């Protein structure tokens, strides 16, 4: 996927309503997880990403600062994110407890 043509989200768009359910892609552009929910707003927020699993079963929730994710919209308006972290690095993080 060529993310260079995608529109970055503005800080005021970094809300639970906008990013919940967004796909997250790693440095190799493989799908590595999905945003399950969001705490806070803007650049100080935390995104909880479900990593691994299949169809949401067996996924491990981890919390990441929004600053470690690049949220954007593709040509059809669908929100997704990229990160420099790999799937293995995310799975090594402590599990987020709701």
Number of C-alpha atoms within 10 A of each C-alpha: 9 7 15 9 11 18 14 17 17 11 12 10 15 21 18 17 10 16 23 19 18 20 20 24 23 18 13 13 15 13 16 24 27 24 23 20 20 23 15 13 16 15 16 13 17 20 28 25 26 27 23 20 12 9 7 13 9 11 16 20 25 22 21 18 14 22 14 15 20 15 25 23 17 16 11 7 10 13 21 25 24 21 19 14 15 16 20 11 9 22 17 11 13 11 14 13 8 6
